[in-house]
Amino acid sequence: MKLLILGLGTQELILIAIVALLFFGGKKIPELMKGLGKGVKSFKDGMNGIDDQKDESTDTENKK
């Protein structure tokens, strides 16, 4: 059964998970996921900030 995540199947995902567990250890993986989540949130906040700035500049130009 193929998953649509980057064309990887179930077996490939299980293999990647096992290698990550062996490489990083059980205690380090939650810390890595927490850091990844913070990074994604920061990126989304930054993108929303750019959209807000673009909207403000468009509103300012329309008022002129």
N, C-alpha and C positions, 0 to 999 in steps of 0.2 A: 504494500500500500504506500503510494507516494504522497508525501505532504507537499504543500505548495510553498513551504518556507525555503527559499533559495534552491528548490529542486532536490532537497535532501529527503531521504526516506527514513523510516523509523529506525532501522538498523544503524544508519550513519549517525543519527542524533544520540542514540544510546552509546555508541562508541565514543563520540565526542564528550559526552557527560562522564563516562568512565575515565577517559584520559584527563579531563579537567579535575576530577576528584583525586586522581593519583598525583597529578602535577602540583595542585595547590593545597590539597588536604581538606578535610571536612570543615575545619574551623575557619579557614580563610575564604571559602566560597561565599558565605553570607556577607562578609565585609566587602568583597568585590562587587556583589550584586547591589549592595547599598550604595557604593560609590558610583556604579553605573547608573542607578536610578537618579541620584542627585545630578549627575552630568546631563542626563536626558531632560530632567526638569529645568535645569539651568538653560539648556539650549532652547527649550520651548518658550521659557520666559523671555529670553533674548529675542526670539523670532516675534513674539507678541509685542515686545517693545518697539521693534522696527516697524511693525504694522501700525502701531499707535502713532509713532512719529510721522509715518507717511500720511496717515489720515489727518493729523493735525496740520501738516504742511499743505495738504490739499484744501482743507477748510479755510486756511489763511489766504491761499491764492484765490479761492472762490469769492471771498469777501472783498477783495480788491476790485 
